[in-house]
Amino acid sequence: MIIFLIGSALAYAAFAASSLLISTDTWWETHPTASAAILTLGLVPLLATWAASELARSLRAPRLLTPYAGKAKRAVSGLTAGVVSSCVGALAVVLLEPTTGGAAWLLMGVSAFLATFALLWLARPLKRGHCRRCEYDLAGVTPAAHGRCPECGVDVMVAA
């Protein structure tokens, strides 16, 4: 989970840093200080991403958030979730902020939550009664296996 969040934090940090480099008059009306920009474009979306990933992990248990998915895969998926959330959030801010009266941080947070939850909901879930690493069907495994997968030897399995 931490590696997934680090990947999304990199995307949010890049988005916040790139927005600080843009110096237009209309941007400073929305974000008068750098701390407001970091809060709106970095911290709030990251907290929303964390909340969405915890909710998705408790409801569906996506294989992507397990340690067996691999560090690179989790980092890239977090980066993807961050980029998609940033794009959806920026679009929501541009389209809806004039009607909401300056609630850019709320729009970024909600869009980050929804985009991350949707991406994790579409990820392949863990299968009950299968090994977490190799997805071997453990239906016929005897007690002689001592809680280990006969295919790959991992001792952590999803209960049937």
Steps between C-alpha positions, in 0.01 A plus 500: 500500500784741585664453160163562330462825697860607425427459128188713523683756719758542224224581252336749736835663580577540131156647442540747790854596394398557140210716610733714711707573189197642318462865583173626364266747661203264507693221675600725790137594554426135573823420690638820654790325678730209430377322812141516369617349172687220678198431718255500208717315248705274723388426855122479455518270193759279672279457806203425274709243311596334827136488614385356166771234500412396856132477406574301184732270696232429759217449249664319211862420594669586169804286429682820408526611865652177631876458549497223239412744220859628489642838595528635147144402415364666815704817441391527136137438592522769769656737249221418255236562765665833585517614138140398427381663825689820420355519151146429617543748787635773274210446263253514791658822630488665158139396433343522846697754704316807367173345623632379839660828600865409551487149643791373290642292787166320539473433126857366490438279802174354373635441152816334637290275722263399219772448239719292731208292623386436142848394389543266797149362460586402143823330611497123523390385848650221705316174452374315807651156535800588282864577579575871524820474298435252218118465520523121526162347591532371857173306503667157508796589723534258792603594854838340425593819311525681837340821372734532202410521135614181324571698181723787621558423870369829642354461848244782477179385332149639468256294706251294307 
